Amino acid sequence: MPHRPTFPPSPTTGPTTIDHSLEDRVIATTAQLTAAIEDALGCRVNESVLEDLLLELDRRDYVDWVTITRTGDYLWDLSDAPDRIGEAIAEAVVDRLESWLSGSD
């Protein structure tokens, strides 16, 4: 079984004041992300599976979770996620191509 990183440290409950540094960020709860995916793709998404995926992406620094709301929902910062995920995919493709090319000498 592969080694799995531990869960991120437990944050404190949602902020009591508004954090204005988040105003220009893409911030959403897991429930909001689930609804957005379902609306955009027209398919049902299991919210707990999506949250597990987001936690794994957070462990690998592709997304950031900001806090847990007062209702117990994770609040995610997805602002840099497309760039981070795109870079990881590009790196994996380049590695594959280099491996393939070095094997065909």
C-alpha positions as CSV (number, residue, x, y, z in Angstrom):
1,M,0.0,0.0,0.0
2,P,1.5,3.4,-1.0
3,H,2.4,5.8,1.7
4,R,-0.3,8.4,2.1
5,P,0.4,11.8,3.5
6,T,-1.4,12.8,6.7
7,F,-4.4,15.0,6.7
8,P,-3.6,18.7,7.0
9,P,-3.6,20.1,10.5
10,S,-7.0,20.9,11.9
11,P,-7.7,24.6,11.4
12,T,-9.7,26.7,13.8
13,T,-13.3,27.3,13.1
14,G,-14.1,30.0,10.5
15,P,-12.8,33.5,11.0
16,T,-14.7,35.9,13.1
17,T,-13.7,38.8,10.9
18,I,-13.6,39.1,7.2
19,D,-10.3,38.4,5.6
20,H,-10.0,41.0,2.9
21,S,-6.9,39.3,1.4
22,L,-9.3,36.6,0.0
23,E,-11.4,39.0,-2.0
24,D,-9.5,38.4,-5.2
25,R,-9.3,34.7,-4.7
26,V,-11.5,31.8,-6.0
27,I,-12.9,30.5,-2.7
28,A,-15.6,27.8,-2.3
29,T,-16.8,25.1,0.0
30,T,-17.0,21.5,-1.0
31,A,-20.8,21.8,-1.3
32,Q,-20.4,24.8,-3.6
33,L,-17.9,23.0,-5.8
34,T,-20.1,20.0,-6.0
35,A,-23.1,22.1,-7.1
36,A,-21.0,24.0,-9.7
37,I,-19.6,20.7,-11.2
38,E,-23.1,19.2,-11.3
39,D,-24.5,22.4,-13.0
40,A,-21.6,22.6,-15.5
41,L,-21.4,18.9,-16.4
42,G,-24.9,17.8,-15.8
43,C,-23.9,14.8,-13.7
44,R,-24.1,13.9,-10.0
45,V,-21.0,14.2,-7.9
46,N,-20.5,12.4,-4.6
47,E,-19.6,15.3,-2.2
48,S,-17.6,13.1,0.2
49,V,-15.6,11.6,-2.7
50,L,-14.9,15.1,-4.0
51,E,-13.8,16.2,-0.6
52,D,-11.4,13.2,-0.3
53,L,-10.0,14.2,-3.8
54,L,-9.6,17.8,-2.7
55,L,-7.8,16.7,0.5
56,E,-5.4,14.6,-1.6
57,L,-4.8,17.6,-4.0
58,D,-4.1,19.8,-0.9
59,R,-1.5,17.3,0.4
60,R,0.3,17.6,-3.0
61,D,-0.1,21.4,-3.0
62,Y,-2.4,21.7,-6.0
63,V,-5.2,23.4,-4.0
64,D,-5.3,25.1,-0.6
65,W,-7.8,24.8,2.1
66,V,-8.3,28.0,4.0
67,T,-10.4,27.0,7.0
68,I,-13.3,25.0,8.2
69,T,-16.6,27.0,8.4
70,R,-18.7,27.2,11.5
71,T,-20.9,24.5,9.9
72,G,-18.0,22.2,9.5
73,D,-17.4,22.6,5.7
74,Y,-14.0,22.9,4.2
75,L,-13.3,26.3,2.5
76,W,-11.0,25.8,-0.5
77,D,-8.8,28.4,-2.3
78,L,-8.7,27.2,-5.9
79,S,-7.1,30.4,-7.3
80,D,-3.8,28.8,-8.3
81,A,-5.1,25.3,-8.8
82,P,-5.3,25.4,-12.7
83,D,-1.7,26.6,-13.0
84,R,-0.4,24.1,-10.4
85,I,-2.2,21.1,-11.9
86,G,-1.3,22.2,-15.5
87,E,2.4,22.4,-14.5
88,A,2.3,18.9,-13.0
89,I,0.6,17.5,-16.1
90,A,3.1,19.2,-18.3
91,E,6.0,17.9,-16.2
92,A,4.7,14.3,-16.3
93,V,4.2,14.5,-20.1
94,V,7.8,15.8,-20.6
95,D,9.2,13.1,-18.3
96,R,7.3,10.4,-20.3
97,L,8.5,11.8,-23.6
98,E,12.1,12.0,-22.4
99,S,11.8,8.4,-21.2
100,W,10.3,7.2,-24.5
101,L,12.9,9.1,-26.6
102,S,15.8,7.8,-24.5
103,G,14.6,4.2,-25.0
104,S,14.4,4.6,-28.8
105,D,18.1,5.5,-29.4
